[in-house]
Amino acid sequence: MASSAQSPKVAGQATRHPALAMLRGALVAALVVGVNAAAVSTVAAGLAGLWGALLGLLMVIVFSGAGLFALHLSRRTTPTVQLAVAMASYTGRIAIFGGLLALALSSESLAAHVNLTVLGISALVVVMGWMAGEIWAWSRLRVPIYDLDGEVTA
């Protein structure tokens, strides 16, 4: 008989690393959406469209993945610390993303090689795919709502 330590698919077993499972689901969805966006962008806007779509995909994967990875690293801390890590990570990622976007929009050399409109649209579409994949992965996690190891005292 297989023990739960040997088989990760035992019924009722809690997911050990929920942030990594969510990262995997979100990454798969983002890649599917991003590759399709790159194909459509290449047909619609040529090589500059391809570069714009790929840059948008890369930006979403790096920034959104960093947030889930930060949550994974804080998994052994208290819920209060995890919330602080999540909020600080989100705030920092938005600030850095906004700064990079401002630099990209003002860069003439980038605009010469990358279709910035495609970059923006692709990034939005990939973010929606990322969120859908993250939600899909979260809905399939087994996260206990109470501590099974605790004793009940009457």
N, C-alpha and C positions, 0 to 999 in steps of 0.2 A: 504494500500500500504506500502510495507516495505521500510524503509529508508536505505541509504547506510551505516549508522552506525550500523544497526542491521544485515545486510547481507554482509559478506566479499566477496561474489562472484558476486557483481554487475558489469555488463559489463563496461569496460572502467576505472574502479577504479584502481589506482596505487597500487602496492604492498607496504604494510606498512613497512615490515622488509625484504628487499631483501636478506641480509646476512643469516638470519635464514632460509629463503626458500631455499637458495642454500645449507646451511648446512644440511637441511633435505633431499634434493635430493641426495647430495653426500654421506650422511651417509647410506641411503638405498642402494645405488649402492655398496658402499664399503662393507657393511655387506653381500650382496648377493655374491659378488666376494670372500670375505674372507671366508665365510662358505664353498663355493665350493672348494676353495684352501685348506682349512683345511681337507675336505673329501678326496680330491685327495692326499694330503700330507700324511695323515694317512695310506692310502692304499700303497703308494709308499715307505714311510720311517718309518712307525710305529709310536709309541708314541712320539718319538723325533721329527718326522715330524709334528705331530699334534701341539706340543708345539711351534715349530718354526713358523708354519703358524699362530697360534693364537697370538703369540708375535708380528709378523709382522703386523697383522691386528690391534692390539691394538696400536702399535706405529704410524701407519698411522692415525688412528682415533684421537688420542690425539694431534699429531703435526699438522695435517691439520685442525682439528676442532678448535684448538686454534687460528689459523689465521683468520678463518671466524668469530669466536666469538669476537676477538679483533676488527674486522671491524664493527661488530654489535654494540659493545660498543661505537665506535667512530662515530656512525651514525648522531649525532646532531652537529658535528663539521664542519668546513670548508673543502672543497675538498683538500686543501693543507695539512691540518692536517691528513685527512684520508689517503692520499698518504704516508705521513711520518709514520703513524701507520702501514700501510700495509708493507712498506719496512722494518721498524724496526722489525716487527713481523716475516717477512720472514727470514731476516738475523739472528735473534736470534734463530728461530726454526731450521734453517739449521746448525748453530753452535752447538746447543745442540744435535741435531740428530746425527751429525758427531761425537761428543764426545762420546755419548752413543754407537754408532756403533763401534767406536775404542775400547771402554771398552769391549763390547760384544765379539768382535773378538779375544781379547787377554785373555778372561776369560776361564780358563780350566774347572771351575766348571759349567759354563753355557754350554759349549760345551759338557759336559758329559750328559746333560739332554735335550738339544735342538739341532736340526739339523740346523746349521748356514746357510747352503746352502739353505735350505727350507725357513728359515727366510728371507733371502735376496730376493729370487725369489718371495715369497708371498708378501713381502712388495712392490716390484715393480708392481706386478699384481694388488694389492689392490689400489696403487696410481693411476694406469691407470683407474681403476673402479671409484675411487673417482673423478678424473678429468672429466670423462665422465658424472657422475651424477651431478657434479657441472655445467658443460656446459649445460646439458639437463635442469636443473632447471633454469639456467639463461635465456635460450632461451624462457622460458614460463613466465617470470616475466613481469609485466607491469610497466616499469620505464619511467616516462614522460621525454621527451627530451626538454621540455620548461615549464615555470611556467604558469600554467593555471589561477592563481590568479592575475597575473600582468595585468595592464591596458595598452592598446596600445594607444600611443599618436601619432597623425598625424602631 
